[in-house]
């Protein structure tokens, strides 16, 4: 998809000017992360989004002690970064670089990390090697796959300007042939980056639609009582701007919505997840 590469050196220059640091070694006393507030020691936002991190395409483990993100060093292959809470501080390290590095998502139980049409399993020694999701998915151009608590896959197909989001249920231990979601979701251009609520009660994704705020916006659809998907709702001018917003996901504790904003500062933003309930139809 467009605008996936962030000018990382510029972002860190901005952060250095503002006094922010993500090395795990340079927090001020007021910013020192504590276990009860694990989001990299950052001040939590209200219903107005705040800047969170210069990297993009993030994912937290359920215990909130590990944060994975993508970094795009200028002129070098993409990096999968880990920022981990250990020994009462946040420490940063490289997990992977180059081939195979894609947008990470983590299953609700924390046992699997998905990266496009591959996955890694959590082991006692860390993450396993990358494995294929199987023949149903190996030829699909997936950017993000999001799994529900029932292990239903929701994923995009970025093979065209239009794009589409599909889903594949787990039936008797085997994922079924994927089906496209209805027009309530699959309307517009650059339809991509789904996030499914663990209980599948709502879906968040991004698309470029008529009457949006400009470029890609974040949208949400709520599951109806009959199991169908409700009309796609633009998440509003607190979330969406004239810049591109994409890659929305909820923290595992359900408290915060994270998303990418491709403006002059760029990077990842976060906002109180109560904003989701303000959008739910009565």
N, C-alpha and C positions, 0 to 999 in steps of 0.2 A: 504494500500500500504506500501511498504518497507520504512524504515527509516523515519517514521512519528514522532517518539519520539525524541525530541531534548534534549541534556544534558544541561538543563536550568541553573543549578548552575554553570557549567563551563563557559557558555556564559556570565553570569553576572560577573564572576570573570574577564574575559577578558575585559568586558566593564568598570569595575571599574578601571582596570589598565590604560585604555585609557582615563579615565575621562568622559566617556559618562554616562548619567543618563536618565531614563525614568519614574521617579517618579512624574514629574511635579513640583518638588521643588528645583532642583539642577542645572538648566541651568546656564552657565556663562553669563555675560552680552552680549558677542558677539553671543551667541546661543539663547538668549531669543526669543521665538517664537512671531511673529507678525501676525496679521490677514491677511496681504497681502501675507504671506509666511507660510501657515498653516501646512506644513508637519513636525510636531513635532519640529519645529525650526531647521531642518536639512538643511545643505547646499545642494542645488539642484545639481544633477549630469549632466554630458554631455553624450556623446555617449559611455563612459566607465562606467560600473556599479559601484555603491558605496554601501557600507554596510548601511542598513537602520535601522533595528530593530532586536533584538534577538528572538522575537516571530515569528511564522510563520502563514500561511493561513490567510492573512489579508483582510480587506475590509473597504473602506471609504464610508461615507454618501455623497450625492451629494454636500452638502455645505462645505465638507472637514473639518468639525469641530469635527467629531467623527471617530475614527479609532478602528476597532474591530480586535482582533487577538487571536490565540490559544496559550496557554502556557501549558507545560507539566512538572509540578513539579515532581522531582524524588520521586517515590514511592507513588504519590497521583494522584487522578483523574484529567483529563484535565480541564483547565479553559478557559472560554470565557472572555477575558479582554476588557475593554473599556478605551481608552485614549481620553479624551475629552478636547477641547479648551473652557475654561470658565474662566471668570474674568481675561482675558489677560494672562492665563497660561494653560499649559497642566496638567490635573489631571487624575490619573489612578484609576480604580475601577474594581471589579469583577462583571460580569453580571450573569454568570452561572458557575456551577461546576458539573462534573460527568455526569450522564446519560443525554443523549440528546445533549451534546456538540459535535458539528461536525464543519467542515470547513464552515465558514460563507461567504455568498455572499449577496449583496444588490441589489435590483432591480434598474434600471436606474432612476426611480422617487423617490427612497428612502423610499417607503412605505412598503416594504416587505423585511425581512431578511430570506434567505433560509439556511437551515442546513440539508444536506442530503435529505431525503424524507419528511421533515417537514418544516414549515415556521412559522414566527411570523409577525404580522402586527403592524405598528407604530400607537400608540394611543396618546391621549393627556397626558396620564400618563406614557408613555414610550412604551416598546414592550409588546405585548400580550403574552399569554402562547403559547407554541408550539402546532401547529395544523398539522394534516395530509394533504399531498397534494392530497389524494384521493386514491381510490382502484387501479388505474392504476399504482401507484408508491409505494404503501406501502410495496410490497414484493421485490422491486428492491434494490440491495445493492449499493446505491449512495454514493459517497464521496463528489463530488462537483456538484452542479447544478447552471448554469448560465442562466439568463433570458435576452432576448433582449427587446427592447422598445415595440415590438409587443407582448410581453409575450410568445414568443416561448422559450421552455425549451431546453437547451443542457446539457446533463449530462453523467457521466461515469457509468459503471457497473463493479465494482471491484470484480467480483466473481471468476476470474481466472487469471493466469499469463498473458494471452493475453489481456484481457480487451476490452472495446469497448466504443465508444461515440455514443449516440443516441440523437434524437431531437423529440420534440412533439409540434406541432403548436396549437394555440388557435383558434378554429373554432366555431363561434356562441356562444362564452362564455364557451366552454368546450374544454379541452385539448384532442387531438386525441391520438390514440394508437401510441406509440413511434416507430420510424424507425431508423435503423442504418445508420450512415453516410457512404459514399463510401470508397473504399480502399485508396483514396488519403489521408484520415485521419486515417482510421482504419487499419494500417499496423504496424507491430512490436509487441513488448511485453510491458506490463505495461502501456497500453494506458489509459490516465486518465486526470483529472483536466481541463476540458474545460473552456475557457473564450470566450464568443461570444461578438463581438462588438455590441453596442446598435443598430446599423442599419444593423447588420448581414453581413457587408461587409468583415469581416475576422474572423477567428477562431484561437485561440492559445490553445495549449494543450501540454502535454508531453508524451514521449514514449521512449522506448529502441529499437532503430533501428540499422540495419547493417550500418557500416560506420559512426556512430555517434562519439561523442567525448568521450564517456564513460558513462555507466549507463544511466539514463534517461536524455534526452535533451528536450529543448523547440522547438516546431515546430509551423509554421503558414501556413494557407491556405487562399488564397484570393478568394472571390466570383467572378465568371466569369460573363460576360455580359448575358450569357444564363441561369444564375441561378445555374450552377453547381459549384463544388468546385475544385479549382486548385490544382496542385501537392503540397503535404506537403513539406515545405521548412525548413530545419534546420536553426535556428536563428543565427548560427555562433559562432565563437570562442570568441567573446566579451561577449556573454551570456552564452554559454555552455562550460563546462570544463570536466576534467576527473571525477569530483565529480558529484553527482546527482543534476540536476536542475528541478524544477517542480513548479506547482501552479501559473503560470503567470496570471496577470490581469492588466488592464489599470486603471489609476486613473479616477474618474468621469469627470474631466476637460480635459481629453485626453492628458495630458502633459507628463505623466510618466508611464513606464512599471515597475511593481513590480513582483518579483518572489523569490522562495526559493532556496537557495544554501546549500547543505549539505556537507560542507567542515569542516576543523578543527575549524573555527570560527562559521560557521553555521548561520542560521537565514534568514532574508529577505533582499534582495538587490533591488536597483532601478536604472533606466537608462532613459535617455531622450527618449520619445516615437517616436522621429524622426527616430530612428533605424528601426522602422516598415516600413517606406517609403523606406529605403535603400534596403529592401528585396522585395519590390513589383516588379513583372516582368514588363518590359517595353512593 
